[in-house]
């Protein structure tokens, strides 16, 4: 079984986001970047399945600028066998990413596609679902537990009411939740070995995909700062303020 894992390069979750002075976007120059956290869970699960003997190859793919090669290298360092970088400049929306991944799936013929449930930058939660629709494959989203069976997957998924367990036929798309596993750290020897693993580079334009954004971003601004709260001396004063000032009771 071959597993394809999509990984995205995003601003590190520990970084304080800053908006550009002209409001055209957020500051990315000289900002620490890392793999999208749920994508780390996706690559970890793929490597674990391979280590269990149920998969023969794990291929990591990223869509983005040249620097996204670092994200692919990290996936190789934690156990992926080879990488693919589809190079595209500027903002790329989930639909375009899905169409690019469809082309990669057609080329690689994987039995299973893993990706994070959503990216922490745009928070769209769309790519996996769109890819499943384009390929006409079954999908299991928000996976918190995965059991590989004979030509099927049993997936426990996070839903509003709690947990839901479903079974899907292979090939399938799975989007991974943070609760799925604990991603491993890449050891120094594996980081060095990853430098020798192959990364195929493809230009998005060569795939015949229109990556032009369909949504125009007009302005980016920080949310308004929260006003300071007030203290009250008693429950009676609180009730009066809620009734007369806030008018919520």
C-alpha positions in Angstrom: 0.0 0.0 0.0 1.3 3.5 -0.9 0.3 6.5 1.2 0.5 10.0 -0.1 0.6 12.7 2.6 0.0 16.4 1.9 1.9 18.8 4.1 1.7 22.6 4.2 4.2 25.3 5.2 2.7 27.9 7.5 3.7 30.5 10.1 4.8 28.7 13.2 1.9 28.5 15.8 4.1 30.1 18.5 4.7 33.2 16.4 2.7 36.4 17.2 1.0 37.3 13.9 1.5 40.9 12.7 -0.5 42.8 10.1 1.3 44.8 7.4 1.1 48.6 7.9 -0.7 49.0 4.5 -3.3 46.3 5.4 -2.4 44.1 2.4 -1.7 41.0 4.4 0.3 39.6 7.3 4.1 39.9 7.8 6.0 36.8 6.7 9.5 38.2 6.1 12.0 36.8 8.6 9.2 35.0 10.4 9.6 31.4 11.6 7.7 28.9 9.4 6.9 25.3 10.2 4.7 22.4 9.1 1.0 22.9 9.7 0.4 21.0 13.0 -2.4 18.6 11.9 -0.2 17.7 8.9 2.5 16.5 11.4 -0.2 14.1 12.7 -0.9 13.0 9.2 2.7 12.2 8.4 3.2 10.5 11.8 0.2 8.2 11.2 1.4 7.3 7.7 4.9 6.4 9.0 3.4 4.3 11.8 1.3 2.4 9.3 4.4 1.7 7.3 6.3 0.6 10.4 3.5 -1.8 11.2 4.1 -3.5 7.8 0.8 -2.4 6.3 2.3 0.1 3.9 5.3 -0.1 1.6 5.9 3.6 0.8 5.1 7.0 2.2 5.3 10.0 -0.2 5.1 13.6 1.1 3.8 16.3 -1.2 3.6 20.0 -0.6 2.2 22.8 -2.8 3.9 26.2 -2.4 6.9 28.3 -3.0 10.5 27.0 -3.3 11.0 27.3 0.5 8.2 24.7 1.1 11.0 22.2 0.3 11.9 22.6 4.0 8.5 21.2 4.9 9.0 18.2 2.6 12.4 17.6 4.1 11.0 17.5 7.6 8.5 14.8 6.5 11.4 12.8 5.0 13.3 13.2 8.3 10.5 11.6 10.3 10.1 8.6 7.9 8.6 9.5 4.5 10.5 7.8 1.7 10.4 10.5 -0.9 8.9 13.9 -1.6 7.2 16.0 -4.2 7.1 19.8 -4.3 4.6 21.5 -6.6 6.0 25.0 -7.0 3.5 27.9 -7.2 4.0 31.5 -6.1 1.6 33.7 -4.2 -1.7 32.9 -2.5 -3.2 29.5 -3.6 -6.7 28.6 -2.6 -8.0 25.2 -1.4 -9.7 24.5 -4.8 -6.5 25.0 -6.7 -4.6 22.9 -4.2 -7.2 20.1 -4.5 -6.9 20.1 -8.3 -3.1 20.0 -8.1 -3.3 17.1 -5.6 -5.7 15.3 -8.0 -3.0 15.4 -10.7 -0.4 14.1 -8.2 -2.8 11.3 -7.2 -3.4 10.4 -10.8 0.4 10.2 -11.3 1.3 8.4 -8.1 -1.7 6.0 -7.8 -1.7 5.9 -3.9 -4.1 3.7 -2.0 -4.6 6.3 0.7 -4.2 10.1 1.0 -3.6 11.7 4.4 -3.7 15.4 5.2 -4.3 17.6 8.2 -8.0 18.4 9.0 -7.3 22.1 8.3 -4.5 24.6 8.0 -3.9 27.1 10.9 -3.3 30.0 8.5 -6.5 30.2 6.4 -8.5 27.8 8.6 -10.5 26.7 5.6 -11.0 22.9 6.2 -11.8 22.4 2.5 -9.0 20.7 0.7 -9.5 17.1 1.8 -13.2 17.3 1.1 -12.7 18.9 -2.4 -10.1 16.3 -3.3 -12.4 13.5 -2.3 -15.1 15.0 -4.6 -12.7 15.5 -7.5 -11.5 11.9 -7.3 -14.9 10.5 -6.3 -13.2 8.7 -3.4 -14.7 8.0 0.0 -13.5 10.4 2.8 -13.1 10.3 6.6 -12.5 13.7 8.1 -11.3 14.7 11.6 -9.8 11.3 12.2 -8.7 10.6 15.8 -8.1 6.9 15.4 -7.4 4.8 12.3 -7.3 1.0 11.9 -6.2 -0.4 8.6 -8.2 -3.6 7.6 -8.3 -5.6 4.4 -9.1 -3.0 1.7 -11.0 -0.9 4.2 -10.3 1.6 7.0 -12.1 1.9 10.3 -11.9 5.5 11.3 -13.0 7.1 14.6 -13.7 10.8 13.9 -14.3 13.8 16.1 -17.9 15.2 15.8 -19.9 17.8 17.7 -21.7 15.1 19.7 -18.5 13.1 20.6 -17.0 10.3 18.5 -18.3 8.6 15.4 -16.8 5.4 13.9 -17.1 4.8 10.2 -15.7 2.3 7.7 -14.6 3.4 4.3 -13.3 1.5 1.3 -9.8 2.1 -0.1 -8.6 4.1 -1.9 -9.8 7.0 0.4 -9.0 10.5 1.7 -8.4 10.9 5.4 -8.0 14.3 7.2 -6.3 14.0 10.5 -7.2 15.5 13.9 -4.6 16.6 16.5 -5.8 13.8 18.8 -4.8 11.1 16.3 -1.3 10.6 17.7 1.8 12.4 19.1 4.1 13.4 16.3 7.8 12.3 16.8 10.8 14.6 16.6 13.2 14.1 13.8 16.6 12.9 15.2 19.8 14.4 13.9 20.9 11.2 12.0 17.5 11.1 10.3 17.7 14.8 9.4 21.0 14.1 7.7 19.6 11.0 5.9 16.7 13.1 4.7 19.0 15.4 2.7 19.8 12.4 0.5 16.2 11.4 -0.1 14.8 12.5 -3.5 12.4 15.5 -3.8 10.7 15.8 -7.3 9.9 19.4 -8.2 7.0 20.2 -10.5 5.8 23.6 -11.7 2.1 24.0 -11.1 1.8 25.6 -14.5 3.0 22.4 -16.1 0.0 20.6 -14.7 -2.5 22.9 -16.5 -4.1 24.1 -13.3 -5.5 27.6 -13.0 -4.2 28.8 -9.6 -5.5 32.3 -9.9 -7.4 33.2 -6.7 -11.2 33.4 -7.0 -11.5 35.5 -3.9 -10.1 39.0 -3.8 -8.6 40.0 -0.4 -9.4 43.7 0.0 -7.9 44.4 3.5 -6.5 42.7 6.5 -6.8 44.3 9.9 -6.3 43.2 13.5 -9.4 42.6 15.6 -10.4 45.5 18.0 -8.7 45.4 21.3 -10.9 44.2 24.2 -12.1 46.8 26.6 -11.0 46.4 30.2 -13.6 44.8 32.5 -15.0 46.2 35.7 -15.4 44.8 39.2 -18.6 45.0 41.3 -18.9 44.8 45.1 -22.0 42.6 45.2 -24.3 40.3 43.4 -27.0 43.0 43.7 -24.7 45.5 41.9 -24.0 43.0 39.2 -27.7 42.4 38.5 -28.3 46.1 38.3 -25.6 46.6 35.8 -26.7 43.7 33.7 -30.3 45.0 33.8 -29.8 48.8 33.4 -26.5 49.1 31.5 -25.9 46.0 29.6 -29.7 45.4 29.2 -29.3 41.7 28.9 -31.8 40.8 31.7 
